[in-house]
Amino acid sequence: MQRVVLAAVVTLAAWCAVAEDGVNLFVSNSGNDAWSGRAAEPNAEKTDGPVATLARARDLLRAAGAAARGVYVRGGVYVLREALALGKEDSGAPDRVITWQAYPGETVRLTGGAAVTGFATHSGEVLKADVSALNVPAGRERQFFFNGERQTLARWPNKDAADMPGGKWAFVASSVGAEKSKSFHYAGDRPGQWKNLKDAEISIWPNYNWWQTIAPVAAIDAADKKVTLSADLPYTIEPGRRYFFQNLLEELDAPGEWYLDAASHTLYFWPPAPVEGVEAVLPVAEGIVRMDGAASIAWLGFTMEAVTGDVAVMKDCEGCLIGRGTVRNAGGYGVVVRGGKGCRVAGCDITATGRGGIVLDGGDRKTLTPGGHVAENNHIWRVADLWQTYETGVNISGVCNRVANNLIHDLPHIGILLTGNDHVIESNEIHHVCLQGSDNGAFYMGRDWTQRGVKVQFNRVHDVYGFGFVGPAEGDAGKYVYAAPHQAWGIYLDDCTSGVTVLGNLFYRVPLCGVMIGGGRDNVVDNNVFVDCVPALHIDDRWDAYCWDVMQQRLDAMNYKEPPYSERYPELLKMGDDPRKPANNQFVRNVVAYSRDDYRGLSTTKAGSAEAVIYNLSPFDPESTVFSSNIIFHPALPKVFCRSYKKDDAATLEWLQWTDRGFDKDSELADPKFMNAAADDYTMKKDSPAFKMKEFKAIPEWRMGLYKDEFRASWPPPNQEIKDASAHTEWVVAPE
């Protein structure tokens, strides 16, 4: 990592240097916007000193023109009613970066929240407060924070961390005929007792384990036990699927629950602790900072919190940086980069957002023009509190952007979601993701043959299990089964993802599959280590009713027969008459070690469910798929499940039967000699047989995850309790 870190420090240091020969301004809670802002402290006469607001500092910096250098913000809490807007006129230059930063050694909190005070007794343990003076934006009342923690919108059933993942749930009793996309039947009598539904919402996983949403409730028919939503959902609402109601004053019946009556401007709250001396906050501002069309600005060292939308945004910017920040308690994403080029999100701690952690979107796919954005050395955890699917740790799109050395964990869904071309995903650590959903993975991309050139390399991926609806309970009418682990994988190359290199990664305790290739081609899985991933590799094809028309449209839209695609990705010209074939994939120079032999992964680790295999190929193209130079370690002889593309020859093969077919001829069944597998040290000893394999290289574990430098918001990262939840667990539930 030394070479990587040094490069990062040099680049960031150049961004962050504030020249002493220009205009530096100061902001302080003891300042005055009528002053010059040129001094860090008020003078003795209280006639000059720092300014009081960020907006005033911005305006004075604009007036300084080419002499402008930066702004120091003194320690304290600064309340913003709208995001600070920085544009082209606030820009610096590559050799004159404008730096906004917290004063050295002082903590600066920038909050978009308004303090709620004056609580009085409403009924029992429930308090109330008048918030009419706070001007809370209409329709954005889903968030309230007490003592820095997100509180729970009054809901039914009540949240219960001891219940199944995600808390306590209700379950759909039955669908409603032609209204299956917006209506369903419930069990019991509770919903029919509510008298006021004007703000009622439902958080629901209506059908599949990969999609959740929040939708307004239009009506509840108590006689028919029927719920009707305000609009159709993209999926039908099926029996046994989980949901809960929220934003109901009548259900405010537990500590930590709250409700805001927007009409009367009254906040109702059952505090989990005495309110005296404790900060209670409703977000008011949409965000903290909005850079639009700016260049060469660094924004460093701030705690940013309590907003209704995305905390920090860089739109169409060039060479800008958000770093060393603590980003928390937001309705949207932590940091968003859209358009522009060469922007960086570095060293931030991001948590407790309503959606995801970071968005990187830059570059032009039609011309393959790079965006050059980077998300590096960020700690992202417990995000996507409200919208839980496809709201990820990092969401990357466009062309040639990089996600590196981030620690991403404890998410309900995907760790890193990617669309686009030529991105690099490297040296990250991702674990305990997919905690509330399934048919997803630590890394995910899919549904476009032209999204190629992606490198997923040198990452540590572990403890990825998945959770979701399995189906009706056997022999128990009216009941349903949820399970974990369930359909979650390490690297998920879904829906014909092609042209991806998976290199030098370490996978352990990803029990259901290390790398999942769903119908794609030209993918290379090279020089990885897989420990207790059963199988290590899965390949399949897509079905006849799959959206082949959409795939063709996306292929044609990139003019793939012409430059730059024909030159950059000549494989697209070789797809032949059957692009559906999962052809030309490779699994080479990998180390695979596993012990259990009583399940086959993909969906479950239930003991006795199937025979274990190292590869599940259902189907693959035997003529073009390469298996070579691998080290396999298992107490018994490993097996392979395989079926040839468009052939009815499915079989589970013994290892010698597999090699007799010409695969893994130069692979070896041997102990890879890990240093200390019990302590998750999978470094291999010098005499490991892996190093005798042609061109195999040691996995660079020392490069993976966060590293210490002056731009990290905190160090060391908090101790993480790594829980092994790979043992099969079932919950049998009933809609009652």
Beta strands, then each sheet from edge to edge (+ up, - down):
strand 1: 23-27
strand 2: 68-73
strand 3: 76-79
strand 4: 84-86
strand 5: 98-102
strand 6: 108-111
strand 7: 113-115
strand 8: 120-123
strand 9: 126-130
strand 10: 145-146
strand 11: 149-150
strand 12: 152-153
strand 13: 155-156
strand 14: 170-171
strand 15: 174-175
strand 16: 183-185
strand 17: 201-204
strand 18: 213-221
strand 19: 226-229
strand 20: 242-246
strand 21: 257-261
strand 22: 266-269
strand 23: 280-283
strand 24: 289-292
strand 25: 297-300
strand 26: 303-307
strand 27: 312-315
strand 28: 321-323
strand 29: 326-330
strand 30: 335-338
strand 31: 344-346
strand 32: 349-353
strand 33: 358-364
strand 34: 369-370
strand 35: 374-376
strand 36: 379-381
strand 37: 394-398
strand 38: 402-404
strand 39: 407-409
strand 40: 416-418
strand 41: 424-426
strand 42: 429-431
strand 43: 440-446
strand 44: 455-457
strand 45: 460-462
strand 46: 468-472
strand 47: 480-484
strand 48: 488-494
strand 49: 501-503
strand 50: 506-508
strand 51: 515-518
strand 52: 524-526
strand 53: 529-531
strand 54: 537-540
strand 55: 586-588
strand 56: 591-593
strand 57: 615-620
strand 58: 626-628
strand 59: 631-633
strand 60: 639-644
strand 61: 651-654
strand 62: 668-669
strand 63: 674-676
strand 64: 681-684
strand 65: 729-733
sheet 1: 1+ 2+ 5+ 25+ 28+ 31+ 35+ 38+ 41+ 44+ 49+ 52+ 55+ 58+
sheet 2: 3+ 6+ 26+ 29+ 32+ 36+ 39+ 42+ 45+ 50+ 53+ 56+ 59+ 62+
sheet 3: 4+ 24+ 27+ 30+ 33+ 34-
sheet 4: 4+ 24+ 27+ 30+ 33+ 37+ 40+ 43+ 48+ 51+ 54+ 57+ 60+ 61-
sheet 5: 7+ 23- 10+ 11-
sheet 6: 8+ 9- 22+ 21- 12-
sheet 7: 13+ 20- 14+
sheet 8: 13+ 20- 17+ 18- 19+ 16- 15+
sheet 9: 46+ 47- 65+
sheet 10: 63+ 64-
end
